[in-house]
């Protein structure tokens, strides 16, 4: 999707988040590549091979930002998470 260096990944953490532990989003960027970098960090909040309900996904995202709807949709659109068609079950790709 994007060519991304480790430096860009690290810079996104300091630019778009107020803290790394706990991860808290300062603001969601407008540019696609920057959105991808932010979503990369948010996706790290989820465990591989674990199945999540929509409520659980929302709860985890709410720890990072109040706009869980936008972030949940972006995580799906950018390919970080997948779900069953009815949205009842999500998992990290």
Beta strands, then each sheet from edge to edge (+ up, - down):
strand 1: 17-20
strand 2: 23-25
strand 3: 51-52
strand 4: 81-83
strand 5: 90-92
sheet 1: 1+ 2-
sheet 2: 3+ 5- 4+
end
